[in-house]
Amino acid sequence: MHPRPSPIAAALYTLRDLDVDLIVLHGPKGCCFRTARLLEQDGVRVVTTGMSEKDFVFGAEEKLTKTLKKAYKMFSPKLIGVVGTCASMIIGENLKRAVENAKVPAKVLIVESHGGFGEGDNTEGAIAVLEVAAKERLISEDEARRQIKMLRMATAIEKTRGMAQGKYIPPLEGDNKKKVAKIVINAFKNGKKVAMVLNAKKETAYLFADVLRLPYSKLNGNPVVIANLDENIGLPRIRNHAKNIKKELKDNGVNINYITGGLDEYPVTGKKAMEILEKEEIDFAVVSGIPHALPIEKYNNIEMVAVTDGPRLVEPLKNIGYKYVVLELDAHAKTLGKRRIVNSEFGNIIRSEIS
């Protein structure tokens, strides 16, 4: 019932992960405005054909052709993504013909997606991109199938445990960060066996990894560190994120005890992380990123803290058993274009309390 990310936005992010140089949105100027501006921070040029009311009636293929030619002249891209929007797709614009007429000397991925694509789930836009990428041989068929499977599982998690459950979920602020920071510190001081779990996706891991590198040694603490940072899984950009974070954690003296999978495997790495927590007989755990992917319900012997970026995830996380939920707003905005771990608000508070 409340607004959710659209397939168009997911298509834009997935094209970014394929290292496209330029994205052309065939639609009105305001379509996916915030996502487009954010992606500019990550080195991707995003332009729009600026469809108007007249174009909704008479079509705007010529506008797309002209925009492609102009954008190519400006940026000289090698790989371009052309993405449909609600306006252009509903009136049946022929994106392929417009691209052929432009005759730009670059590889062009044509993604016919819109806000209600499929069931309207945002992951449908990402799947559309992966299917086109496999057809154009930018990725293998096997890799496309693996990623599509992960995206379907991610959708299932959101619909059953997250903020796409089909009911209205109010946005909440979460628990007081300073209070929870003291609880985390006391867990170490009281001799509890503590685990730090990273179960994040894409570049947001640069923010959520912050709590893994805090100076717990000052508390005589040595947490079990679990992270989905396999640098051999996923698209090149995603693998590089994992590689960067692992190196920085190592440079900070952090030993990752368990690697559960890659950054695009968060729907399944949550279950693996939970199995490790049980095996290690953990008393207290902090889970950062996508904590609702961990099936924590039957492990009520573990006191658990969730660190998330979704105000509408606070209530669902409490419902599945997290005792405390800490909110880190605007994770995407804070991490786009970054190649190093970003200080989180929660991490900064723990640092101040430890020192």
SULVEN-V220331 format. One line per field, one symbol per residue. ss: DSSP state (H for helix, E for strand, C for the rest). burial: # if it has 9 or more other ideal C-beta (glycine too) atoms within 8 Angstrom, else .. Layout:
ss = ???
burial = ???
This chain:
ss = CCCCCCHHHHHHHHHHHCCCCEEEEECCCCCCHHHHHHHHCCCCEEEECCCCHHHHHHCCHHHHHHHHHHHHHHHCCCEEEEEECHHHHHCCCCHHHHHHHHCCCCEEEEECCCCCCCCCCCHHHHHHHHHHHHHCCCCCHHHHHHHHHHHHHHHHHHHHHCCCCCCCCCCCCCCCHHHHHHHHHHHHHCCCCEEEEEECCHHHHHHHHHHHHCCHHHHCCCCEEEECCCCCCCCHHHHHHHHHHHHHHHHCCCCCCEECCCCCCHHHHHHHHHHHHHHCCCCEEEEEECHHHCCCCCCCCCEEEEEECCCCHHHHHHHHCCCEEEECCCHHHHHCCCCCCCCCHHHHHHHHHHC
burial = .....#############.#########..##..######.#.######.#...#....##.###.###.##....#.###########...#.#..##..#.#.#.####.###.#..###############....#...##..##.##########.#####...#..#.#..#..######.##...#######################.#..#...#########.###.##########.###...#.#.#.###############.###.#.#############.#..#..#################.###.#####..##.###.#..##.#.######.##.
